[in-house]
Amino acid sequence: MEEKVLNNRKNGMACMLLFIVLYAAAIALVVVAGIQIADETWGAAEVALMVVGIVYLCLGWIPFLGLKVLKPQEAMVLTLFGKYVGTIRDAGFYFVNPFCVSVNPAAKTRLKQSGDVDHSGPMAILNQADNGLQLNIGSDGGKKVSLKIMTLNNNRQKINDALGNPVEIAIAVMWRVTDTAKAVFNVDNYKEYLSLQCDSALRNIVRLYPYDVAENIDTTGDGIADEGSLRGSSDIVAQRIRDEIQSKVQEAGLEVIEARITYLAYAPEIAAVMLQRQQASAIIDARKMIVDGAVGMVEMALERLNEKQTVVLDEERKAAMVSNLLVVLCGNRDAQPIVNSGSLY
């Protein structure tokens, strides 16, 4: 199904004025014919004109149904007795076949996304919006397809990462409709279709990555272990999710502009354990740094003593000095010095 844009129907104002004039003329015919009939000066012509005027007054409202108003970044997909007629996309005042029906199967679908405003009822409705009150007249208000960029925020999902650890993750997807015919006719409901494809793509990509950097994990598929992770490679993960979604919704006439990770955390059942693991890893790294620094300071102290010949120590005293310095430098608490006033030996 290919989109067919109707650009030659932007004559709504002229048609509306014509219909008003015809309606006024029909009223005038009925009034004049009624006066002549009341005066008993009527003939067959007056009766015919009165019949024509009454018929037009009864059916003259039908052409008004063909008047369509479009705001910027809106489209209307039209069908006539089940056949796709075309799409009007540009903002303006249009006149189409009064029997054409606008189609939008996702009109009443309400997802957690921008642009989902409730339009209930076929007549004029006042809806409270962020920028004031908006008046929507006619039954086509909810049947218009929005061409604006919208943001879809799906619910958080619990997914096992590459190591089997359950993580909770959520994404925000920026998307828009590019082909209205495909969006309306190729899938049953393009909003629900996009939401399901987002969930599926998120699950397919997240299971390839560990939450944090891990050894012997290939996240790119080239057979070589790398340092990719959900926490450290969020931009790359988001781009892969976006490409995965786009490949699935191409036939639905949708364009995925961007996908971003909005929430990432371990699942509650293992969050406490993983926190302890991170704390233990941090403590080990800190201790390693302290020991490396202490060893360097001891080596520097011994070299300085040997260079200046301040004091000559045998191997046993050197070992005792090294032990004391390491205890002082690596201890968790401040050292309590003990002064030896006697002989060193």
Protein Blocks (a to p, Z undefined) as FASTA:
>chain_A
ZZdddfklmcmkmmmmmmmmmmmmmmmmmmmmmmmmmnopacfklmmmmmmmmmmmmmmm
mmmmmpccddehiacdddeehiafbdcfbgcdddddfkbccddfklmpccddehiacded
jbdcddddfkbccddedjklmmpccfbdcdddddddddddfkopacddddddddddfblm
lmmmmpmblmlmmmmmmmmmmmmmmmmpcfbdcehiafkonopacfbdfklmmmmmmmmm
mmmmmmmmmmnopacfbdcdfbdcddfklmmmmmmmmmmmmmmmmmmmmmmmmmmmmmmm
mmmmmmnomaacdfklmmmmmmmmmmmmmpmbdcdddddfbdfZZ
